[in-house]
């Protein structure tokens, strides 16, 4: 029991296990997370990196709290351009923005390209079918860095003319930060890893038919993803920028799309709490819970459970819901992640950890 209580105390104070990226904590097909769509002018916090970083999002602006976007992992065969990405086994979709295609082993993760819709160039499809992009070399942890060359085919549309061109490029991926991601006084996550990927792809095409001669098109992606694997194997916060340039056609950027997604909505009225208050008088070990992980119902077992007060807490120690005189706890409303059950009776308090599936 003492080991369990120590683990609870560490988690509630944010001092959990050291995280890294491995094949085992990749998000699986069927995983998804609902995200708020944030102001696209939000900073990418590129200068805040290294160990013990603090990324303060308390001033993050949510466009519309009633609208959400999904980050989801799906089978590539269920995507519009499945015939172009037959070597991948999972597609990660930033809804209505970007779909990326991956495959992996226990030593590395490869990207076989991505597509994104635009008004200017139609659906842009970058297919790394000649030389895929290595995005992770496992284990990928703080200060890990991988540079790689990539090549394949680029598809897009210009002036209603379908374009297919050979493409080459390079990429840099790294875990450039570890530390605290703060949304408000209660939503503070102290065991976050930031993954950063930048890539650039160039394709040369002959547009003589349009009177433009030889034209170079360059795509650039700059993406930051923040992970707390105790909550989700998908990002809890993400910033992504995609740009397309063709300087012979225009001195301006042809495409410049930024999306900022957050699992949490900052509450400026939230007041800090002392989560250690939940851990006083932890002197007995007579309760258990099942199933664990749980999806819809969690059961509490113990000789005095029907006379106890039972609360569900999040990782900050905040009480989400309290139950009296019942041992059957409905949890279908909880998002996936780690939570705690606090059982209080005349003898004291016991805290149990569970996973919402």
N, C-alpha and C positions, 0 to 999 in steps of 0.2 A: 504493500500500500504506500509506503514512504517513497518508493521509486516513482509510482504513478503520480503522487502528489507533486513530486519534484518536477516531473514532466509537465504537468498542468501549469505549475507556477512559471516555468520557463516559457511556455507558449504564451501565457497571458501577459508576460512582460516582454515578449518579442524576441527572447533569446533562444530560438529553436535551432535545430540542426543546420549545419552548413549545406547549402543547396548547390547543385550543379546540374548540367543537362546530360542525360544519358538516353539511350534508346528506350529504357524501361519507363521513363517519365514523359515520353512523347505522348501527345494527345491521340487517342485512337479514333478510328472511324465511328461516328455516332456521337462524339463529344460536341458540345456547343456551350457558348456562354452569351448571355444577353448583355449588350453594351449600350450605354448612353452615347449619343453623338454630340461631340463637343465642338466648340468654336475652332475653325480651321486655322485661325491666327495664333493659336496656342503655341508657345515656345516648345522646341524639341529638347530643351535642356541639355544640349550637346556638351556644354562646358562642365556639367556636373557629373563627374565620373570618378572611378576609383573606389577603394574600400571605404566603408562608413559614409557613403553619400547620403544626402537627404534631398529628396525630390518633393517639394512642397506644392501640392495641387489645391490648396484651400481656396484659391481664387479661380479655379477652373470654371469656365462658363459652359453649361449644358444648353444646347440649342432649344430643345423642347423635351421636357421631362416625360411627356406622354408618348414619345417616339423612341423606338429602340432599333438597334442593328445587331445582327447575329455574327459572331465568329463561330464557324462550324467546320467540322472535319467530315468529309463525305467521300464516298467511293467515286473515283474519277469517271467511271462509266455513267454517272448521273449528271455530268457536266456538259455544257453545250459543245465543247470542242474535244470530246473524249478521244476521237480518232487521232488527234495530234499528240496525245500524251499517254500512249499505251504502255510505256515502260514505268509509269508511276503507279503506286498502290494506294495513295491517299491524296486528296485535294483539300487544302485549307482555304476557306472562303471568307473574305471580308465582304459581307453582303452588299451587293450592288456596286462594288468598288474593285476588288482584286481577288483573283483565284490563282493560287500557286500549287504546283504539283511536286510531290516528293516520293522518295523511296529511301530506305535506310537499312543499315546493318548495325551490328553492335559496336562498330568502330567509327562509322561516319554516317552523315545524312546528306542526301543529294537532292538538289532542286532541278527538275526537268523543264522549268520554265513557268510562265504565268500569262494570264490574259486580263485585260481591263477594258471596259467600254469608254469611248470618248465621242464627243460630237465632231471633233476635227479630223480624226483618223479612223473612225469606225471602231470595231473591236480589234485592239492591238494584241497580237498573239506572239509572244516570244517563246520559241521552242528550242530548248538546248538538247537537240537530238544527236548532235555529233560529240559534244563534250559537256556533260552536265556540270552544274555548279555545286561545289562542296560547301555546305553551309555550316556544318558542325563536324568536329572530329572528337568523338566521345572518349573519355568524359570531357565536356566543354564547361569550363569553370572560370572564375574571376581571372582576368588577364590572359585567358586563352584567345588566340587569334589565328585566323586562317585566311590566306589570300589564295585566289584560284583564277585560272583562265577558263573561259566557257565559249562555246560556239554552237551554232545551229541555224535556225531559219526564223526570219521575222515576217509576219503577215500583217498587213493593214490596208486601208483604203485611202486614196488621195484623188480628189476631184472625180469621184465615182469610179476610179480605176483601181481594181484589186492589185495589190503589190505583193510579190513574194521575193525576198532577198536573203542572201547569205549574211549571217550576222556573227560577229565575234565580240568578245568583251572580257571584262575582268571583274572580280568581286573581292570584297574584304568583309569578313564576319568576325565579331569579337564579343566577349562578355566584358563590357567596359565599366561596369559598376555593380556594387553590392551595397545595400543599405536600406534606408527607410523611405517608404512611399506614404506620404501623409495626405489624406483627403480632407479630414477635419479633426476635431479634438478627440473623436472616438474611433474613426477609421484610420488607424495608424498601423502599417505593416512593416515590421522591422527586419524581415528576412527575405528581401526582394533582390532578385538578380535582373540586371538589364542586358538584354541581347540587342546588338546593333549590327545591321547589315547594310552595305552600300554596294551597288553594282552599276556598271555602265556597259551598254551594248550599242554597237555601231553597225549600220547596214548601208551599203552603197547601192543605188538603183539608178537605172537609165530611164529618165523621164523625157527623152527626146520627143516622144509621141505627143507630149504636152508642151513642147517648145522650151523645156527647162534644162535639158542636158543631163549631166551626171549630178545626182543629189545624194548627200549623206544625211541619214537620219540617225540621231543618237537618243537612246532612252537612258534615263537615270532614275534609280530608286534609292531612297534613303529611309530606312525603317528602324524604329526603336520599339522593343517589346519588353514589358515588365512582368516578371513571373514570381509568384509565390506558390510553390508546388503543394503546400499544405492546404491551399484553397482550390487550385485548379491547375491542370496541365496545359491550359490555354492562358493567354495573357490576361492580366487584370487591368492593364492599361496599355494602349498602343498608339504610336504616332507613325504615319506613313505618308511619304511624299513621292509622287511620280511626275517626271518631267519628260517632254519630248522636244528636241531641237532639230531644226533643219535650216541652218543659217543662210543657205542659198535661196531659200524660199522666203524667209522672214528673219529679221534681226531679233524679233521677240520669241518667247517660248511658245511653241505650238500648243503644248499641253502642260498644265501645271495643276495637279490635283493633290490635295492634302486631306487626309481624314484622321481625326483624333477620336479614339473610342475609350470609354471608361466603364468599368464594371460598377463603379460606385458614384453616387451623386453627392458632392460635398454639401454638408449642412453647416452653414456659417453660425447657426445658433446652438450647435452642439457644445456641450460643456464637458471638460475632462473629468474622468472618474479615476478612482484608485482601484484597479482590478484586484489588488491584494486583499481588499476587504472581503472578497468572495472566498478567501482561503483561510479564514480564521477558524480556530477550533476544529481542525480536521483530525479527529481523534479516533474514528472508528471505521470499520471496513465490513459492512454488512449488506451492501446493495450491489446489484449488477444490472446490466441493461442488455437487451437483445432485440432484433438482430443488429449487428454492427459490422459493416455499413448497413444503413437503413434507408428506405425510400419514402414510405408513406406513414408507417406507424412504428413507434419505438416503445418498448415495454420496460418498466422498471420493476425489479423483483427484490423483495426484502421483507423481513418480518413485520416492520412497522410502516411499510410503504403507503398503505391506504390512509394512514394518519399523518403522513409527511407533507410538507410543501415542496413541490418539485418545480424547478425553473430551468429553462433552456437559456444558455449564455452563448454569445459569440466569442471570438478570439480575444476581444479587448476586455472581456468581463462584463459587457453590457447585457442586461436581462432582456431577452426577446419576448418571452411569454412565461407565465407562472400558472401552475395547476395545483388544485387542492382536492384531496380525497379521490384521486384517480391514479392509476398506474399505466394507463394507456395514453400515450402522447401522440397526437397527430402532428406530422412534420412535413407534409407534402408541400407546404408553402415556403419552406426553406430552400435557398439556393444551395447547389452542391458545395461541399466544403467541410471543414472541421468545426465542431461545436462541442459544448459541454453541458452536462446535466448536473445541476446542483440540488442535492436532496437534503432538506433540513427537517430534523425531528427534535425531540426533547433532549437528545444526547449530544447533538452538535450538527455538523455539516460534512457531507461527503460529496466530492466532485468526480464525475466520470466523463471520460472523453468518448465522442462518437463521430463517425463520418456519415454525412448525408450524401447519398448516392444519386 
